[in-house]
Amino acid sequence: MATEVIWWVFAILITILSAGVVFSRSVIHSAIFLIGSLAGVGVMFVLMTVEFLALTQFLIYGGAVTVLVLLALMLTRADPSGRAEKVNGPQAPFALLAGGAIATVLLVAGLSTEWVGNTEAPTNIAIETISQRLFEDYGLPFILASVLLLVALIGAIIVARQEEGE
């Protein structure tokens, strides 16, 4: 019972933080809300006793992706006067309509689904087994993805420095 209460508390907290990501006027505040939201998802994985996914969530999404987002924000040019940019344009009514339609479809799908109750907890697979499989079978794609991200990061820095010299 206590686990279910904690689950719902974190579900509400993640929803509020995710709304903060979308509705915040400051990009930095949005990034902070994103960190909180991703950390909350990691806690949900811990509650489901899926420690490997929780660790992956904290390290990769909570850490690396958020750092990349913040770095991208720092490399983009801001308005020199410091004035806030207009974020709502003529597409706002269409976006509101599309968002409402998607929310309605998701709500109907969620309410019409027969959710399985109290099932057995999944058996945990040892992290050693997962990591052995990950790095033996998928080591090369992992390294290639790392190199690709590094090249993209270096390219963004070079482009940002060239724009400063204009």
Beta strands, then each sheet from edge to edge (+ up, - down):
end
